[in-house]
Amino acid sequence: MIGISIGVILSGRMMQKHPYKKLAVRGWLLTSVALFSISLIFTDIGVIFIYFFAFLTGFGIGSVMPTFMLPDQNAVSENYQATVGGMIQLSKNIDGAAGILVLFPSYKGLFLKTFDKVLHSNILPNCINRR
């Protein structure tokens, strides 16, 4: 949450000097690199690195958010900018709720199968206490 908040604030300030497209590309690139780095973590690594990459992921996502909101608001007259902003937020919330509802069961089944295999194998990292 801290990364998203800082990303939104800084990206909103940087939009006055930089084009939207560059900020969006940089945000998605940072998010992709951070998520890829998290996916490579499977050995003994400090928790601080996991927090760092989670912060970078949030910062990248946060820096992309204003780049989609501001052009949409600028496309309408001043009388409707607040309405458009509210509609965008509402559609994001509905999309997130529907995505969780639809995708969670499939991820849960996939995760449980993979977790069961890892739990019963001998490839767990040393930082995880085995029972």
Salt bridges, closest charged atoms under 4 A:
ASP116 OD1 - HIS120 ND1 3.01
